[in-house]
Amino acid sequence: MSQATAMVGTRLDLTPSQVSFYVNMAILDVAKSAPHGALESVDTLSAITSRATVPLPTDYLAPIACSTVSSFDSFGNRLLREGSIHEIDNASEGTAENRPNRYAVFNRNLFLYPTPASPHSLTFRYRAVPADITALTSAPSLSTELHPAVLFKTAEYLFGITLDGEREAFARNRYLSYIQAVPPTEQLRYLSERTGR
């Protein structure tokens, strides 16, 4: 936060709470546009018999994968296929009960299809919402390589509220070029698997 305020300059019209708000918005923007391993979480969810919905974790941002812990389908799969809520609503009028093979995320809930005929434990991998920054000297919960992106995005927001359009555009361009240069987690994971690093 202190680097962002230094970049914008000493301004009496920017309060620490305003800066904190825009830093946290920037962290969320960076987390959404440059997903990375530091924000991946795993949670075990319990699916109850004859109930198709399971509440999502409170820090949920986006799904990665969902699988059953111990039961396999007839093909030996544990991974559930992600679908849309409309697909699940339209499938057999939502009345079928069996081992779930699909899921959809809607309204902070995980919807399973078919509805579980018996209790199931699910392993749910997801991208988590980054932690908020509350102190001027705190560092973002994102990986270090993304801190400059947070700085540029925060500066863009601060220049925007101070009506400095030219510097706002400059900060936006720096942010976009930086984000495009950061390799996505999937690419890094692939390289790591291939090179053993």
Disulfide bonds with the S-S distance in Angstrom:
none
